[in-house]
Amino acid sequence: MNLFINGMHIVLKPQIEEVDTTIFEVVLDLKETIIKYNNLRGNILIKNAQEKDVQELLQLALGHKFEQIDCVELRVSDFKVVKQMVKNSFKILQAAGGLVKRKDTEEFLLMYRLEKWDFPKGKLDSGEKFKAAALREVEEECNVKVKSKEKICTTWHNYTMGRTQILKQTRWYLMDCLDESKMKPQKSESIEELAWMEDTQIMESLKNSYESIRYVYEAYKDSLFK
Protein backbone atom coordinates (compact mmCIF):
# COMPACT_ATOMS: atom_id res chain seq x y z
CA MET A 1 0.00 0.00 0.00
CA ASN A 2 1.66 3.22 -1.20
CA LEU A 3 0.45 6.13 0.94
CA PHE A 4 1.34 9.76 0.33
CA ILE A 5 0.46 11.68 3.49
CA ASN A 6 1.33 15.38 3.49
CA GLY A 7 4.13 14.65 1.02
CA MET A 8 5.58 11.69 2.95
CA HIS A 9 5.72 8.38 1.10
CA ILE A 10 4.67 5.59 3.47
CA VAL A 11 4.77 2.00 2.23
CA LEU A 12 2.88 -0.75 4.07
CA LYS A 13 3.84 -4.37 3.33
CA PRO A 14 3.32 -7.73 5.06
CA GLN A 15 6.08 -8.80 7.42
CA ILE A 16 6.46 -12.12 5.57
CA GLU A 17 7.64 -10.59 2.27
CA GLU A 18 11.37 -10.69 1.59
CA VAL A 19 13.18 -7.36 1.65
CA ASP A 20 16.52 -6.14 0.32
CA THR A 21 17.81 -4.07 3.24
CA THR A 22 20.73 -2.65 1.21
CA ILE A 23 18.45 -0.12 -0.51
CA PHE A 24 17.69 1.64 2.81
CA GLU A 25 19.78 4.23 4.64
CA VAL A 26 18.22 3.24 7.97
CA VAL A 27 16.85 -0.14 9.12
CA LEU A 28 14.99 -0.34 12.44
CA ASP A 29 13.48 -3.34 14.23
CA LEU A 30 10.74 -2.30 16.67
CA LYS A 31 11.42 -5.41 18.73
CA GLU A 32 14.75 -3.82 19.61
CA THR A 33 14.29 -0.04 19.46
CA ILE A 34 11.86 2.89 19.39
CA ILE A 35 11.48 5.45 16.60
CA LYS A 36 12.54 9.10 16.76
CA TYR A 37 11.39 10.42 13.40
CA ASN A 38 13.05 13.82 13.76
CA ASN A 39 16.43 12.07 13.67
CA LEU A 40 15.73 10.01 10.54
CA ARG A 41 16.86 10.73 6.98
CA GLY A 42 16.41 9.24 3.51
CA ASN A 43 14.81 5.83 2.89
CA ILE A 44 13.85 3.99 6.07
CA LEU A 45 12.78 0.41 6.73
CA ILE A 46 10.88 -0.37 9.93
CA LYS A 47 10.42 -4.05 10.74
CA ASN A 48 7.90 -5.62 13.13
CA ALA A 49 5.58 -2.61 13.11
CA GLN A 50 2.22 -2.90 14.83
CA GLU A 51 -1.09 -1.14 14.22
CA LYS A 52 -0.31 1.46 16.88
CA ASP A 53 3.01 2.28 15.18
CA VAL A 54 1.26 2.93 11.87
CA GLN A 55 -1.36 5.08 13.61
CA GLU A 56 1.40 7.12 15.27
CA LEU A 57 3.20 7.69 11.95
CA LEU A 58 -0.03 8.74 10.21
CA GLN A 59 -0.76 11.32 12.91
CA LEU A 60 2.79 12.65 12.80
CA ALA A 61 2.75 12.92 9.01
CA LEU A 62 -0.61 14.70 9.01
CA GLY A 63 0.65 17.28 11.49
CA HIS A 64 4.19 17.83 10.27
CA LYS A 65 6.13 17.81 7.01
CA PHE A 66 9.23 15.62 7.36
CA GLU A 67 11.23 17.00 4.44
CA GLN A 68 14.36 15.03 5.40
CA ILE A 69 12.56 11.69 4.96
CA ASP A 70 12.18 10.30 1.43
CA CYS A 71 10.21 7.14 2.25
CA VAL A 72 9.25 5.04 5.26
CA GLU A 73 8.52 1.37 4.61
CA LEU A 74 6.77 -0.46 7.44
CA ARG A 75 6.59 -4.26 7.60
CA VAL A 76 3.50 -5.35 9.55
CA SER A 77 2.31 -8.78 10.64
CA ASP A 78 -1.45 -8.11 10.40
CA PHE A 79 -1.37 -6.40 7.01
CA LYS A 80 -5.10 -6.67 6.25
CA VAL A 81 -6.04 -5.34 9.69
CA VAL A 82 -3.61 -2.42 9.39
CA LYS A 83 -4.73 -1.58 5.85
CA GLN A 84 -8.35 -1.47 6.99
CA MET A 85 -7.40 0.71 9.96
CA VAL A 86 -5.75 3.20 7.58
CA LYS A 87 -8.83 3.26 5.34
CA ASN A 88 -11.10 3.75 8.37
CA SER A 89 -9.05 6.81 9.38
CA PHE A 90 -10.13 8.76 6.27
CA LYS A 91 -13.02 9.30 3.93
CA ILE A 92 -12.12 7.23 0.85
CA LEU A 93 -12.58 8.54 -2.69
CA GLN A 94 -11.77 6.43 -5.72
CA ALA A 95 -10.12 7.67 -8.89
CA ALA A 96 -8.24 6.38 -11.92
CA GLY A 97 -5.78 7.77 -14.42
CA GLY A 98 -3.41 7.01 -17.24
CA LEU A 99 0.18 7.22 -18.37
CA VAL A 100 -0.39 7.78 -22.09
CA LYS A 101 2.29 6.76 -24.62
CA ARG A 102 2.47 8.49 -27.99
CA LYS A 103 2.33 6.23 -31.05
CA ASP A 104 5.72 5.09 -32.38
CA THR A 105 7.69 7.24 -29.90
CA GLU A 106 8.99 7.14 -26.33
CA GLU A 107 6.98 10.23 -25.41
CA PHE A 108 4.28 10.41 -22.73
CA LEU A 109 1.47 12.89 -22.17
CA LEU A 110 1.68 15.36 -19.29
CA MET A 111 -0.66 18.16 -18.37
CA TYR A 112 -0.05 21.41 -16.51
CA ARG A 113 -2.73 22.14 -13.92
CA LEU A 114 -2.77 24.30 -10.80
CA GLU A 115 0.91 25.19 -11.30
CA LYS A 116 2.00 21.53 -11.29
CA TRP A 117 2.80 18.94 -13.94
CA ASP A 118 0.49 15.96 -13.66
CA PHE A 119 -0.93 12.92 -15.44
CA PRO A 120 -4.64 12.88 -16.44
CA LYS A 121 -6.91 11.30 -13.84
CA GLY A 122 -10.28 11.75 -12.15
CA LYS A 123 -12.88 10.35 -9.79
CA LEU A 124 -15.03 7.34 -10.60
CA ASP A 125 -18.66 7.90 -11.46
CA SER A 126 -21.22 5.91 -9.48
CA GLY A 127 -20.97 2.22 -10.37
CA GLU A 128 -18.03 2.80 -12.72
CA LYS A 129 -15.07 0.42 -12.92
CA PHE A 130 -11.54 1.73 -12.41
CA LYS A 131 -10.23 0.91 -15.90
CA ALA A 132 -13.28 2.43 -17.61
CA ALA A 133 -12.95 5.57 -15.47
CA ALA A 134 -9.26 5.93 -16.34
CA LEU A 135 -10.02 5.80 -20.07
CA ARG A 136 -12.94 8.23 -19.77
CA GLU A 137 -11.00 10.75 -17.69
CA VAL A 138 -7.98 10.75 -20.02
CA GLU A 139 -10.17 11.22 -23.09
CA GLU A 140 -12.22 13.99 -21.42
CA GLU A 141 -9.28 15.93 -19.98
CA CYS A 142 -7.07 15.72 -23.08
CA ASN A 143 -9.54 15.20 -25.95
CA VAL A 144 -7.59 12.24 -27.31
CA LYS A 145 -8.53 8.64 -28.09
CA VAL A 146 -6.67 6.04 -26.08
CA LYS A 147 -6.51 2.31 -25.44
CA SER A 148 -6.04 1.06 -21.87
CA LYS A 149 -3.40 -1.59 -21.24
CA GLU A 150 -1.99 -3.04 -18.03
CA LYS A 151 -2.24 -1.53 -14.56
CA ILE A 152 0.91 0.23 -13.37
CA CYS A 153 0.20 0.76 -9.68
CA THR A 154 -2.21 2.13 -7.09
CA THR A 155 -1.53 5.27 -5.06
CA TRP A 156 -3.30 6.61 -1.97
CA HIS A 157 -2.85 10.31 -1.24
CA ASN A 158 -4.50 12.56 1.32
CA TYR A 159 -5.94 16.05 1.21
CA THR A 160 -8.33 18.08 3.35
CA MET A 161 -11.85 19.07 2.32
CA GLY A 162 -13.19 21.43 4.94
CA ARG A 163 -12.58 19.54 8.16
CA THR A 164 -12.62 16.12 6.50
CA GLN A 165 -9.45 14.18 5.78
CA ILE A 166 -9.75 12.54 2.36
CA LEU A 167 -7.71 9.56 1.17
CA LYS A 168 -7.92 9.20 -2.60
CA GLN A 169 -7.27 5.75 -4.03
CA THR A 170 -6.07 6.08 -7.62
CA ARG A 171 -5.39 3.17 -9.95
CA TRP A 172 -3.02 3.99 -12.79
CA TYR A 173 -2.93 2.32 -16.22
CA LEU A 174 -0.52 2.36 -19.12
CA MET A 175 -2.29 3.57 -22.27
CA ASP A 176 -1.59 3.89 -25.98
CA CYS A 177 -2.71 7.04 -27.78
CA LEU A 178 -4.77 6.12 -30.86
CA ASP A 179 -5.68 9.61 -32.08
CA GLU A 180 -4.30 12.99 -30.96
CA SER A 181 -5.58 15.03 -33.91
CA LYS A 182 -8.04 16.99 -31.74
CA MET A 183 -5.96 17.08 -28.57
CA LYS A 184 -6.63 20.08 -26.32
CA PRO A 185 -6.70 20.71 -22.56
CA GLN A 186 -10.03 20.65 -20.74
CA LYS A 187 -10.13 24.25 -19.50
CA SER A 188 -13.11 23.59 -17.21
CA GLU A 189 -10.80 21.31 -15.17
CA SER A 190 -8.15 24.06 -14.89
CA ILE A 191 -5.81 22.29 -17.32
CA GLU A 192 -3.67 24.95 -18.96
CA GLU A 193 -1.34 22.93 -21.17
CA LEU A 194 -0.74 19.47 -22.61
CA ALA A 195 2.72 18.32 -23.66
CA TRP A 196 4.39 15.19 -25.03
CA MET A 197 7.69 14.57 -23.26
CA GLU A 198 10.53 12.07 -23.36
CA ASP A 199 12.16 10.66 -20.23
CA THR A 200 14.65 13.47 -19.58
CA GLN A 201 11.95 16.13 -19.96
CA ILE A 202 9.55 14.15 -17.79
CA MET A 203 12.07 13.76 -14.97
CA GLU A 204 12.79 17.50 -15.04
CA SER A 205 9.10 18.50 -15.21
CA LEU A 206 8.09 16.16 -12.40
CA LYS A 207 10.37 18.04 -10.04
CA ASN A 208 7.40 20.43 -10.06
CA SER A 209 4.76 17.82 -9.29
CA TYR A 210 3.50 15.62 -6.45
CA GLU A 211 5.27 12.70 -4.74
CA SER A 212 2.50 10.34 -5.84
CA ILE A 213 2.85 11.38 -9.50
CA ARG A 214 6.62 10.92 -9.45
CA TYR A 215 6.03 7.49 -7.95
CA VAL A 216 3.70 6.48 -10.82
CA TYR A 217 6.36 7.25 -13.41
CA GLU A 218 9.05 5.48 -11.37
CA ALA A 219 6.79 2.44 -11.00
CA TYR A 220 6.29 2.35 -14.77
CA LYS A 221 10.05 2.51 -15.41
CA ASP A 222 10.68 -0.21 -12.81
CA SER A 223 8.14 -2.46 -14.56
CA LEU A 224 10.25 -2.38 -17.75
CA PHE A 225 12.93 -4.42 -16.01
CA LYS A 226 10.65 -7.12 -14.61
N, C-alpha and C positions, 0 to 999 in steps of 0.2 A: 504494500500500500504506500504510494508516494504522495505524501502530504506536503503542502506548501502553506505554512502558517506564518503570516506576517513576514514573508520573505525567507523564512527558514525552511530548508528541505529536510523533512523527517521521513525516514523509511522504516516501515514496520514489516518484519519478516518472522516466520516461525523459527524457534530455537533450533529445530532439527535440521534445517538447511545448512549445507556446507558453506564456509565463508573463507575467502582469501584475505587474511589479516594484513598482508603486506601493502594493500592499497590504502590503508588508514594511517593517519598521523598519530592517532591516539586510540588505544584499545583498553576498555574498562570492563571488569567483571563485577557485577553488583553483589556477588557472593563474597567479594573480598574488599570492596571499597564503596565510598559514596561519591556522588557527583557534585562538583562545583563548576557550574556552566560558565561562570565569568572567567575561569582560568583556562578554558578550552579553546582550541584553534583548529581550523582546517576540517578534514574529514574524520569523523569519530565513530567508532563502533562500541556499542554498549551491549554486553552479553548478560543473559539471565535477568532481563527486565521484567517487572511485574506490572499489572494494571495501574497501580498507584504511581509507578515511575512514569508511565506514559501520560497519565493525568497531570502530573507535576510539570512535565516538559511542555504539554499543551498550554497550560496556564502561564508558564513563564514566557513562551513564545508569543502568546496573545498580548502580553503586557509589556514586552520589551523586544527590541530589535537587536539580535546578536550578530552584528556585522562580521565578527571575526570567525564565525562558524560557517563552513560551507555546507556541511551535511551531517546529520546525526542518524545513524542506523541503529535501531533497537531490535534485538532478537528476543522474542517473547515466547513463553511456553504455551499459553492459552491464546493463540493468535485469533481465532474466531471470536472469542469473548472480548478481547481487546479491540478488535476492529469494530465490533458492534458498539462498544463503549464510546469509541471515537465518534461514530455516526450519531449516537444518541446525544452527544454534546453539542450538536449543531442542527440547524434546519438544513436538510439536504435538497439541493437542486441538481437536476441532471441535464447534461449538455453533451454535444458531440461536435467534432471538427475534423478538418482535413489538412494534410500536408500534400499539396498538389504539385505534381511533376509535369513540366512542360514537355510536349511531344518531341522526341528525338534529340533532347538536350539533357544536361544535368542541372537545369534551372528549376527552382521552386518558387511558388507564389506567396508573397508576403503582402500584408496590408498595413498601412499607417493609420492608426486610430488613437485618439486621446493622447497624442504625443508619444506613442510607443509603437514599435513594430510588433506585429502579431500574425498569427495564422487564423484563417476564417473558422468561426465556430459559433454555436448558439444553443439556446435551451430547447429541450424536447417539447413538442406539442403533446397534448393529452393523448395517451395511448400509442404514441409514436415509438418506434424502435430506434436504438442508437445509430445504427448504420444508415438508416433512411434519413434520420435527422441530420447527420453529418453531410450527406449528399445535398439535401435541401438547403441547409444553411450556406454551404460553399457556393452553390449556384445562385442563391438569392443575394449574398453579400458581394459577389464578384461578377455576376452576370456571365458565367462561363458554363459549359457543359462538361461534366466530369464523370468518371467511372470509379466507384469505390473498390479498393482492393483489401489487403490484409490490415488487421488492427496493429497499430504501433505500440500503444501503451494507454494507461488510464492515469489521469492526474486528479488530485483533490486539492483545491485551493480555497482559502477562506476570504471573506470580506464581510463588512458590516452593512446591514440595511436597517437604518434607524437604530434600534437597540437590539436587533436580532443578529446573531452570528450565523452567517451562511457558510456552508461547505459545499462547493460546487464539484460534482463528479463529472469529469469530461473524458469521454473515450475518443481517441484519436486514430484516424485511418489514413493509410497511404492512398493517394488517388492519382489517376492519370487524367490530364486535361484532354478532352476530345475536341473542343471548339472554343477558341478564345476570340473569335472575330467580333463579338459584341461586348467584350470585357469592359467593365466600368465599375467604379466603387459605389456601393449603396450609401448615398449621402444621408439618408434617413437614419442610418445606424452609425453616423459620425465617422465613416470611413473616408479619409481624405485622399488616399493614394493607394494604387496597386502596383507592384513591381515584381518582375521575374529576376531572381538572383541566383548566382552560383555560390558554391560553398564559402569561398573567402568573403564575399559580400554579405552572405547570411550571417556568418560568425561576427562580422563587424557590426552589422545592423542590430543583431540580437543583444549586443551590449546595452542597447537602449530598449529593453523589453522586460519581461517578467521571468522569474526563476522557473516557473512551470513551463513556459514556452521554450526556454533554452533547453530544458530537460527533454521535451518532445523531440527536438531536432537531434539531440545527443542520443536519445533512445533509437531513433531511426538509423543513425550512422552506426551505432553498435550492432544493430540487427544485420547489417551488411556482412559482418564477419562471423555470423553464426551459421 
